[in-house]
Amino acid sequence: MKKKIAVIGSGFSGLSAAAHASKDGHEVHLFEKNNDLGGRARNFKTENGYTFDMGPSWYWMPDIIESFFEEFGRKASDFYTLVPLDPQFEMVFSNGVMGIPHNYEEMKDLFEKTESGAGKMLDKFMDDAQYKYEVGMKNFVNKPCHSWWEFVSPKIAKSALKLDLLSNFQSFVRKYFTNPKLIMLMEFPVIFLGAAPKDIPALYSLMNYGGYKLGTWYPMGGFSKIIDAMKEIAEENGTKINCNSNVEKIIVKNNQVSGLIINQQEIDFDVIIASSDYHHTESQLLPEEFRNYDEKYWEKRTFAPSCLIYYLGCKEKIPKLKHHTLFFENDLDLHTEEIYTDKKWPTKPLFYVCCPSKTDSSVAPENCENLFLLMPVATGIEDSEETRELYFKEMISRLEKHTGISDLMSKIEYKKSYCIKDFKEDYNAYQGNAYGLANTLSQTAVLKPSLRNKKLKNLFYTGQLTVPGPGVPPSIISGKIAAHEATKN
């Protein structure tokens, strides 16, 4: 039976949900509060010729993203050109710089030169990580997670021990490597999963495979090209997209959702899929008696970090900078402790610099650089311009030391910061989170916030605060799961 479906929010999960629900023959209307699509993956252009991706910048797990397009009879290459980065990225340590090559054999050589025997151990690590990736990303994450019974299958049961759900990532990495640089290299991807490596299940070594082994890529034109492609597919399948459309209330009548109030206008719908922030959807849009979770529940959740971002336009080239550079001169454990346990601004921060103009001339004027500085920070802490500037100066100082440019500040002709206050304002993000809910063991699968409303049969949730979790590929998968659940009855 054809249903009239509203999707709230146009991030990866919202566009994915809209495209899949439209493909299934339903009348789908997508509503976005901002004036452009993409959620955290929006971009913006400056008057002096810079184009900045506002959020995601690491194109990992290319096969998972490709599978979205395949489901609509298309390919990513129909919409944008994907290029491999070599080196994939550089890591700046207190005692040197390590570039991670795109070629896996060259990566093994690098590991072997850094630690005797580490090349063979990398093979063993990646064999294990590949198994987790293939089971985890192609079976485990595609479940709606209404019940643990969904995971009772011969394949998943057989895989249970090999998935390492009960061992922690920090200990797992140290089974293979002892060199501090290699340990930090292998641990860094899980920072954005929302906990220290010691608190993340070893299952997530699958990220190392999905990144390092499958390679780090870049979509020419920026990440917004993926959003543009998903928009085109959704519209081709019949989705009606509405920007500048702020959802003010979910209307409930006779114990079911009956519509939305959007820009003070009431519109009837049969089904709602909320890709908006889960906490905001429940606490601000839904009557209290129909919420899945109260405020105490959210206060007890472990969230992935927020971040301090600077978008910079530099009027000269920076020769020694790569597309991706990780500044890890300080202690990873200290920074993660201050994010997740102490909940304070870091005393000795790590940070990351993306310079897409090294690969893509379209994102900056000729002979200029486009820079994106990102420092992970705790959610819910005080955010002021003075604090932002303090850390900006430290990041620039370390960037100058790495590149050998002593007056980088004087070459900056565009500058914009983005932090906790902005995540709250633009995305209604709970405590200003940037990456959703942490993938800790106590917040895995069925233990995550439910994909469906438990009291209203026609309200569903999607995105990084529900299953399968944070990240671009998981969010795309989340939208697909939500659409199928919303339309199957």
C-alpha positions as CSV (number, residue, x, y, z in Angstrom):
1,M,0.0,0.0,0.0
2,K,1.4,3.4,-1.0
3,K,2.1,5.6,2.0
4,K,2.8,9.4,2.4
5,I,6.1,9.6,4.2
6,A,7.9,12.5,5.7
7,V,11.7,12.4,6.3
8,I,13.1,15.0,8.7
9,G,16.6,16.0,7.9
10,S,18.8,15.7,4.8
11,G,22.1,14.2,6.1
12,F,23.4,10.9,4.7
13,S,20.8,8.9,6.6
14,G,17.9,11.2,5.6
15,L,18.7,11.2,1.9
16,S,19.3,7.4,2.0
17,A,15.9,6.8,3.7
18,A,14.1,9.1,1.3
19,A,15.7,7.5,-1.8
20,H,14.9,3.9,-0.6
21,A,11.3,4.7,0.5
22,S,10.7,6.5,-2.9
23,K,12.2,3.6,-4.8
24,D,9.6,1.3,-3.0
25,G,6.8,3.4,-4.6
26,H,5.9,5.7,-1.7
27,E,5.2,9.4,-1.8
28,V,8.1,10.9,0.1
29,H,8.7,14.5,1.2
30,L,12.0,15.4,2.8
31,F,12.3,18.5,5.0
32,E,15.5,20.3,5.8
33,K,15.7,23.2,8.3
34,N,18.7,24.8,6.7
35,N,18.9,26.4,3.2
36,D,21.0,23.6,1.8
37,L,21.2,19.8,2.0
38,G,23.7,17.5,3.6
39,G,23.5,18.1,7.3
40,R,27.1,17.8,8.7
41,A,28.2,17.1,5.1
42,R,27.1,20.5,3.8
43,N,29.6,22.8,2.1
44,F,29.9,26.5,1.7
45,K,31.6,28.9,-0.8
46,T,33.3,32.2,0.0
47,E,33.2,35.3,-2.1
48,N,37.0,35.0,-2.7
49,G,36.8,31.6,-4.3
50,Y,37.1,28.9,-1.6
51,T,34.8,25.9,-1.2
52,F,34.8,24.2,2.1
53,D,33.4,20.8,3.1
54,M,31.9,21.5,6.6
55,G,32.2,18.0,8.0
56,P,33.3,14.5,6.6
57,S,36.6,14.5,4.9
58,W,37.8,10.9,5.0
59,Y,36.4,8.7,2.2
60,W,36.8,5.2,3.7
61,M,34.9,1.9,3.0
62,P,34.4,2.8,-0.7
63,D,32.6,-0.5,-1.3
64,I,29.9,0.3,1.2
65,I,29.3,3.7,-0.3
66,E,29.3,2.1,-3.8
67,S,26.7,-0.4,-2.7
68,F,24.2,2.5,-2.1
69,F,24.5,3.5,-5.8
70,E,24.3,-0.1,-7.0
71,E,20.9,-0.5,-5.3
72,F,19.6,2.1,-7.7
73,G,21.3,0.7,-10.8
74,R,24.0,3.4,-10.7
75,K,27.6,3.8,-9.9
76,A,29.5,6.5,-7.8
77,S,31.4,7.3,-11.0
78,D,28.2,8.4,-12.7
79,F,28.3,11.4,-10.3
80,Y,31.8,12.1,-9.3
81,T,35.4,11.1,-9.8
82,L,37.1,9.2,-7.0
83,V,40.9,9.4,-6.7
84,P,43.2,7.5,-4.3
85,L,45.4,9.5,-2.0
86,D,49.1,8.6,-1.8
87,P,50.2,9.0,0.8
88,Q,46.8,8.2,2.4
89,F,47.9,10.6,5.2
90,E,50.9,11.8,7.2
91,M,51.3,11.5,11.0
92,V,53.4,14.0,12.7
93,F,55.0,12.6,15.9
94,S,57.2,14.4,18.4
95,N,60.3,12.6,16.9
96,G,59.4,12.5,13.2
97,V,56.9,12.2,10.4
98,M,55.3,9.0,9.0
99,G,53.6,8.9,5.6
100,I,51.1,6.0,5.1
101,P,51.4,4.8,1.5
102,H,48.4,3.8,-0.6
103,N,50.1,0.6,-1.8
104,Y,49.7,-2.2,0.8
105,E,53.0,-3.8,0.1
106,E,54.7,-0.4,0.6
107,M,52.8,-0.1,3.9
108,K,54.1,-3.5,5.0
109,D,57.6,-2.3,4.3
110,L,57.1,0.8,6.3
111,F,55.8,-1.3,9.3
112,E,58.8,-3.6,9.0
113,K,61.3,-0.7,8.9
114,T,59.6,0.8,12.0
115,E,59.5,-2.5,14.0
116,S,61.1,-5.8,13.1
117,G,58.5,-8.4,12.3
118,A,55.7,-5.8,12.1
119,G,55.2,-6.4,8.3
120,K,54.1,-10.0,8.9
121,M,52.0,-8.9,11.9
122,L,50.2,-6.4,9.8
123,D,49.2,-9.2,7.4
124,K,47.8,-11.1,10.3
125,F,46.1,-8.0,11.7
126,M,44.5,-7.2,8.4
127,D,43.4,-10.8,7.7
128,D,41.5,-10.7,11.0
129,A,40.2,-7.2,10.4
130,Q,39.0,-8.2,6.9
131,Y,36.9,-11.0,8.4
132,K,35.4,-8.6,10.8
133,Y,34.7,-6.1,8.1
134,E,33.0,-8.6,5.8
135,V,30.8,-10.0,8.6
136,G,30.4,-6.8,10.5
137,M,29.7,-4.3,7.6
138,K,27.8,-6.8,5.4
139,N,25.8,-8.7,8.0
140,F,26.0,-7.3,11.5
141,V,25.2,-3.7,10.7
142,N,22.2,-4.3,8.4
143,K,20.0,-5.5,11.3
144,P,17.2,-3.2,12.6
145,C,18.2,-4.4,16.1
146,H,14.8,-4.8,17.6
147,S,15.8,-8.0,19.3
148,W,18.9,-10.1,19.9
149,W,17.2,-12.9,18.0
150,E,18.1,-11.1,14.8
151,F,21.6,-12.2,15.4
152,V,20.8,-15.8,15.9
153,S,22.0,-17.2,12.6
154,P,24.6,-19.9,11.8
155,K,27.0,-17.4,10.2
156,I,26.9,-14.8,13.0
157,A,27.0,-17.5,15.7
158,K,30.0,-19.1,14.1
159,S,31.6,-15.7,13.9
160,A,30.9,-14.5,17.4
161,L,34.3,-15.3,18.9
162,K,36.2,-14.1,15.9
163,L,34.4,-10.7,16.0
164,D,36.0,-10.0,19.4
165,L,33.0,-8.2,20.8
166,L,34.2,-8.7,24.4
167,S,37.8,-7.8,24.1
168,N,39.0,-4.2,23.9
169,F,40.7,-2.5,20.9
170,Q,43.7,-1.2,22.9
171,S,44.7,-4.7,24.1
172,F,44.0,-6.1,20.6
173,V,46.4,-3.8,18.9
174,R,49.1,-4.5,21.4
175,K,48.9,-8.2,20.6
176,Y,50.4,-7.3,17.2
177,F,52.6,-4.2,17.7
178,T,54.9,-2.7,20.3
179,N,56.3,0.4,18.6
180,P,54.4,3.5,20.0
181,K,54.1,5.0,16.5
182,L,52.5,1.9,15.0
183,I,50.2,1.6,18.1
184,M,49.1,5.2,17.7
185,L,48.6,4.7,13.9
186,M,46.4,1.7,14.5
187,E,44.4,3.2,17.3
188,F,43.6,6.6,15.9
189,P,40.6,5.6,13.7
190,V,38.5,4.7,16.8
191,I,38.8,8.1,18.4
192,F,35.7,9.2,16.5
193,L,33.7,6.2,17.6
194,G,33.2,7.8,21.0
195,A,35.5,6.3,23.6
196,A,39.2,5.6,24.3
197,P,40.7,2.6,22.6
198,K,40.6,0.7,25.9
199,D,36.7,1.0,25.9
200,I,36.0,0.2,22.3
201,P,35.4,-3.5,21.2
202,A,38.2,-5.0,19.2
203,L,35.5,-5.6,16.5
204,Y,36.3,-2.1,15.2
205,S,39.7,-3.2,13.8
206,L,37.4,-3.5,10.8
207,M,37.9,0.3,10.4
208,N,41.6,-0.2,9.9
209,Y,40.8,-2.6,7.0
210,G,38.1,-0.4,5.6
211,G,40.6,2.5,5.6
212,Y,44.2,1.4,5.4
213,K,43.7,-1.7,3.3
214,L,40.9,-0.5,1.0
215,G,42.6,2.9,0.8
216,T,41.8,6.5,1.5
217,W,40.1,8.3,-1.3
218,Y,38.8,11.7,-2.3
219,P,35.7,12.6,-4.4
220,M,36.8,15.4,-6.7
221,G,34.8,18.5,-5.9
222,G,34.5,17.5,-2.2
223,F,32.2,15.4,-0.1
224,S,29.2,17.5,-1.1
225,K,29.4,15.6,-4.4
226,I,28.1,12.5,-2.6
227,I,25.2,14.6,-1.2
228,D,24.4,16.0,-4.6
229,A,24.4,12.4,-6.0
230,M,22.1,11.1,-3.3
231,K,19.8,14.1,-3.8
232,E,19.6,13.3,-7.6
233,I,18.8,9.7,-6.9
234,A,16.2,10.5,-4.4
235,E,14.5,13.0,-6.7
236,E,14.8,10.6,-9.7
237,N,12.7,8.1,-7.6
238,G,10.1,10.8,-6.7
239,T,11.2,12.4,-3.5
240,K,10.0,16.0,-3.0
241,I,12.8,17.9,-1.3
242,N,12.1,21.1,0.8
243,C,14.8,23.3,2.3
244,N,14.2,26.1,4.8
245,S,11.5,23.9,6.2
246,N,11.8,23.7,10.0
247,V,9.8,20.9,11.6
248,E,8.2,22.4,14.8
249,K,6.1,19.5,16.0
250,I,5.1,15.9,15.3
251,I,1.4,15.6,15.6
252,V,0.0,12.6,17.3
253,K,-3.7,11.6,17.1
254,N,-5.4,8.3,18.2
255,N,-2.0,6.9,19.4
256,Q,-0.3,7.3,16.0
257,V,1.6,10.0,14.2
258,S,-0.7,11.9,11.9
259,G,1.5,14.6,10.5
260,L,3.9,17.5,11.1
261,I,3.8,21.2,11.8
262,I,6.4,22.8,9.4
263,N,6.9,26.5,9.3
264,Q,3.6,26.9,11.3
265,Q,1.7,24.8,8.7
266,E,0.1,21.4,9.5
267,I,0.7,18.7,6.9
268,D,-0.7,15.1,7.1
269,F,1.5,12.1,6.8
270,D,1.2,8.3,7.2
271,V,4.7,7.7,8.4
272,I,7.5,9.8,9.8
273,I,11.3,9.0,9.5
274,A,13.3,11.3,11.7
275,S,16.9,11.8,10.6
276,S,17.1,14.8,12.9
277,D,18.9,14.6,16.1
278,Y,17.2,11.8,18.1
279,H,17.2,13.7,21.4
280,H,15.9,16.8,19.8
281,T,13.2,14.9,18.0
282,E,11.9,13.3,21.2
283,S,12.4,16.2,23.6
284,Q,11.3,19.1,21.4
285,L,9.0,17.7,18.6
286,L,7.1,14.8,20.3
287,P,4.6,14.9,23.2
288,E,6.3,13.6,26.4
289,E,4.1,10.6,26.8
290,F,5.2,9.2,23.4
291,R,8.9,9.5,23.9
292,N,11.2,6.4,23.9
293,Y,13.6,7.9,26.4
294,D,13.6,10.5,29.2
295,E,16.3,13.1,29.9
296,K,18.1,10.8,32.5
297,Y,18.6,8.2,29.7
298,W,20.4,10.7,27.5
299,E,22.5,12.0,30.4
300,K,23.8,8.4,30.9
301,R,24.8,7.8,27.3
302,T,28.4,8.0,26.1
303,F,28.7,10.3,23.2
304,A,31.3,10.5,20.5
305,P,33.3,13.8,20.5
306,S,32.4,17.2,19.4
307,C,35.1,19.2,17.7
308,L,36.6,22.6,17.1
309,I,36.9,23.3,13.4
310,Y,38.6,26.1,11.5
311,Y,38.0,26.7,7.8
312,L,41.0,28.7,6.4
313,G,41.8,30.2,3.1
314,C,45.6,30.7,2.6
315,K,46.7,33.0,-0.2
316,E,49.9,31.1,-0.8
317,K,50.8,27.4,-1.4
318,I,52.1,25.4,1.5
319,P,54.7,23.0,-0.1
320,K,55.3,20.5,2.7
321,L,51.6,19.8,3.6
322,K,49.7,16.7,2.4
323,H,46.0,16.2,1.8
324,H,45.5,14.7,5.3
325,T,47.9,15.3,8.2
326,L,47.5,14.1,11.8
327,F,49.3,16.0,14.5
328,F,50.0,13.4,17.1
329,E,53.0,14.8,18.9
330,N,51.2,14.5,22.2
331,D,49.7,11.5,24.2
332,L,46.6,9.9,22.6
333,D,45.5,8.4,26.0
334,L,45.6,11.8,27.7
335,H,43.6,13.5,25.0
336,T,40.9,10.8,25.0
337,E,40.8,10.8,28.8
338,E,40.0,14.5,28.7
339,I,37.4,14.1,26.1
340,Y,35.5,11.1,27.5
341,T,36.2,11.1,31.3
342,D,37.3,14.5,32.5
343,K,35.1,16.3,30.0
344,K,37.3,19.4,29.6
345,W,39.3,21.2,27.0
346,P,42.5,19.2,26.2
347,T,45.7,20.3,27.9
348,K,47.9,18.7,25.2
349,P,45.7,18.3,22.2
350,L,46.0,16.2,19.1
351,F,44.5,17.6,15.9
352,Y,44.1,17.0,12.2
353,V,44.6,19.2,9.1
354,C,42.9,18.5,5.7
355,C,44.2,20.4,2.7
356,P,42.0,19.2,-0.2
357,S,43.5,21.8,-2.6
358,K,46.5,19.5,-2.7
359,T,44.3,17.1,-4.7
360,D,41.5,19.3,-6.1
361,S,42.3,22.7,-7.6
362,S,38.5,23.6,-7.7
363,V,38.3,24.2,-4.0
364,A,40.6,27.2,-3.8
365,P,41.8,30.1,-6.0
366,E,44.9,29.6,-8.1
367,N,48.1,29.3,-6.0
368,C,46.1,29.2,-2.8
369,E,45.3,26.5,-0.2
370,N,42.1,25.4,1.4
371,L,42.7,24.3,5.0
372,F,40.4,22.5,7.4
373,L,41.7,22.2,11.0
374,L,39.9,19.8,13.4
375,M,40.5,19.1,17.1
376,P,38.3,16.6,18.9
377,V,36.8,18.0,22.1
378,A,34.4,16.8,24.8
379,T,30.6,17.4,24.3
380,G,28.7,19.8,26.5
381,I,31.7,21.9,27.7
382,E,31.8,25.7,27.6
383,D,32.5,27.1,24.2
384,S,33.7,30.6,23.7
385,E,35.5,32.6,21.0
386,E,38.4,33.2,23.4
387,T,38.9,29.5,24.0
388,R,38.6,28.7,20.2
389,E,41.3,31.3,19.5
390,L,43.6,29.9,22.1
391,Y,43.6,26.5,20.4
392,F,43.7,28.0,17.0
393,K,47.0,29.7,17.8
394,E,48.4,26.5,19.1
395,M,47.4,24.5,16.0
396,I,48.8,27.2,13.7
397,S,52.1,27.2,15.7
398,R,52.5,23.4,15.3
399,L,51.5,23.6,11.6
400,E,54.1,26.3,11.1
401,K,56.8,24.1,12.7
402,H,55.8,21.1,10.5
403,T,55.8,23.1,7.2
404,G,58.7,25.4,8.0
405,I,56.5,28.5,7.4
406,S,57.0,31.0,10.2
407,D,54.4,33.5,9.2
408,L,51.5,31.3,8.2
409,M,49.0,33.5,10.2
410,S,49.8,36.5,7.9
411,K,48.9,34.4,4.8
412,I,45.3,33.6,6.0
413,E,42.8,35.6,3.9
414,Y,39.7,33.7,5.1
415,K,38.9,32.3,8.5
416,K,35.8,30.8,10.1
417,S,35.5,28.7,13.3
418,Y,32.9,26.1,14.1
419,C,32.3,24.3,17.4
420,I,29.8,23.1,20.1
421,K,27.5,26.1,19.9
422,D,27.3,25.8,16.1
423,F,26.5,22.1,16.2
424,K,23.7,22.9,18.5
425,E,22.4,25.8,16.4
426,D,22.6,24.1,13.0
427,Y,21.8,20.5,13.8
428,N,20.0,20.6,17.2
429,A,22.9,18.3,18.3
430,Y,22.6,17.0,21.8
431,Q,25.4,18.7,23.9
432,G,26.9,19.8,20.6
433,N,28.0,16.3,19.6
434,A,29.6,16.0,16.1
435,Y,29.8,12.3,15.6
436,G,26.7,10.8,17.4
437,L,26.6,8.0,20.0
438,A,29.7,6.1,21.0
439,N,30.2,2.6,19.8
440,T,31.0,1.2,23.2
441,L,30.0,-2.4,24.1
442,S,27.1,-1.2,26.3
443,Q,25.8,0.8,23.3
444,T,26.1,-1.8,20.6
445,A,23.3,-3.2,18.4
446,V,20.1,-3.7,20.5
447,L,21.6,-1.5,23.2
448,K,21.5,1.6,21.0
449,P,18.5,3.9,21.0
450,S,15.7,2.1,19.1
451,L,15.2,2.6,15.4
452,R,11.4,2.7,15.9
453,N,9.2,4.4,18.4
454,K,7.9,1.9,20.9
455,K,4.6,3.6,21.4
456,L,3.8,4.9,17.9
457,K,3.9,2.3,15.2
458,N,4.5,4.8,12.4
459,L,7.4,6.8,13.8
460,F,11.0,5.8,13.0
461,Y,14.5,7.2,13.7
462,T,17.6,7.1,11.6
463,G,21.1,8.5,11.8
464,Q,24.2,8.4,14.0
465,L,22.3,8.2,17.3
466,T,20.7,4.9,16.4
467,V,21.8,1.8,14.6
468,P,24.3,1.0,13.2
469,G,26.2,4.1,14.5
470,P,28.4,7.0,13.6
471,G,30.2,7.6,10.3
472,V,29.2,8.1,6.6
473,P,28.8,4.5,5.5
474,P,26.8,3.5,8.7
475,S,24.6,6.5,8.3
476,I,23.8,5.6,4.7
477,I,23.0,2.0,5.9
478,S,20.9,3.4,8.8
479,G,18.7,5.3,6.3
480,K,18.1,2.1,4.3
481,I,17.2,0.1,7.3
482,A,14.8,2.8,8.6
483,A,13.1,3.1,5.2
484,H,12.6,-0.7,4.9
485,E,11.2,-0.9,8.4
486,A,8.8,2.1,7.8
487,T,7.4,0.7,4.6
488,K,7.3,-3.1,5.2
489,N,3.8,-3.1,6.8
